[in-house]
Amino acid sequence: RMFLTGFAVFIVGSGLVAAAPTVELLVLARMVQAAGLGIESPASLALVLDAFPTARRATAVGAMGAVGGVATAVGPAIGGALVDNLTWRWAFFVNVPVGVVIFVLIAPRLPRPPVRRPSGAPPDLLGVALLMVSVAGLVLGIVQSDDWGVADPRTLGALVLAATTGTVLVRRSARHPEPILHLPLFRDHDFRTGSALSFLVAGNFAGTFLAFIEFLRLAWDFTLLEAGLAVGMIPAIAGPMSIVAGRVADRLGPRAVILPGSALMAVAGLWMYLRADDTARFWSVWVPMILLYGLGVGLAHAACQSAALANVPTDRLGIGGAMARIFQDLGQAISAALVVVLLERAGDPVDGIRATMVLL
């Protein structure tokens, strides 16, 4: 029910984005999209994990990563083609007919397990609001620190707001019967470590992805379609690698894939830092870097999430998957905000990509 609800909200949000007459309504429509994704994503993960035995959870998450990788590889290319040849609105409107067809096809095929409610209390919706305000304040403080200044009262106020609401959220989650953050999960070492890795390793992808697109467009004069195809090589490599990583992690543990994956991503960042300049060298600079980075992403990203969920009880897969996703999304929001600041301060796209590679 939650998966279908979230998917429907996402389709509606896509249509609202495509039809938005103003920037303000566009942002609101994007929030509807995000809400739908937030409902759908942990439900889809719980559906898949519930269909696999506990010993094969890394394989299950790796398989999801592989399918998502293929979609992420194809998406920027299709989106770039739609924007270049039609308008940006079509990149969102195309979700509507495709989504409706998929909804009709999958709705009768999803399992209908009995609803398990550990308590009679509703979910902590105020906790959801506190989490959103905390993340928004943190991102606002980071992004605006360059324009406002680090010591500006507005910057400090946003950061204080983030810290205050975050603290209130944790304390509220300790008392609420159905909290947004299920704190007992943090007693498990694997969940703590996996969530931290999802924040640091998988979360860094959003900022790096943004920097790559901007570098290709501004420094190498790629069209949006060309940049989408070039960056789409990352998930095209990482997707199939996720299946291999999942199977290895199930046999040898997540350390066996997360450590080499992180090392490959670091080497890719060092390579790009040393070799990137204004001259477009696709085969000699971009392709070797993408091979290293894509392999690293494939090895490490899905394994971080599967590590967090390794010991989560079956009746808590929904909230466990949601919390692992929260940490990854928080990492993505912060990394994207940091990259925006780095690109703004650099001014030159080459200096911007080098600063981002230091962060990577």
Secondary structure, DSSP 8 states (H G I E B T S, - for coil): -HHHHHHHHHHHHHHHHHH--SHHHHHHHHHHHHHHHHHHHHHHHHHHHHTS-GGGHHHHHHHHHHHHHHHHHHHHHHHHHHHHHS-TTHHHHTHHHHHHHHHHHHGGGS-------SSSS---HHHHHHHHHHHHHHHHHHHHHHHH-TT-HHHHHHHHHHHHHHHHHHHHHHH-SS-SS-GGGGGSHHHHHHHHHIIIIITTHHHHHHHHHHHHHHTS---HHHHHHHHHHHHHHHHHHHHHHHHHHHHH-THHHHHHHHHHHHHHHHHHHHH--SS--IIIIIHHHHHHHHHHHHHHHHHHHHHHTTT--GGGHHHHHHHHHHHHHHHHHHHHHHHHHHHHHH-SHHHHHHHHHHH-
